[in-house]
Amino acid sequence: MSILYVDHEINNLNSFKATFRRDAEIYLAESTEEGLKILGENKIDVIFADHQMPDMTGLEFLTLASNQYPSSIRVLLTGNAYTDEFKRAAGKGYFHSYVNKPWDEQQLRKLMISNLR
């Protein structure tokens, strides 16, 4: 399994990699631009994207990813409340799951396992 995690906070990226490095091949991106580059160069099974990114939102990033890489499982991570905008985007298939930050390791593991079966 290959996972891309996009987040501008380096501590979150390091924590994610340390937590899941034994479970999957982990790719990290500090920007959505870097995330798109990684997607273009690798087959990614699961994409996690922080919503509060500086150049484009995680939702915008996952919308692009859903069009270009529709077979990937896409998960939005955010500290914000689940808004009507998120509900509409989920209904259109732009992302499959939503996780509140700070994320819980067991919740992410269950998401990975259930979505890849």
Secondary structure, DSSP 8 states (H G I E B T S, - for coil): -EEEEE-S-HHHHHHHHHHHTTTSEEEEESSHHHHHHHHHHS--SEEEEES--SSS-HHHHHHHHHHH-TTSEEEEEESS---HHHHHHHHTTS-SEEEESS--HHHHHHHHHHHT-
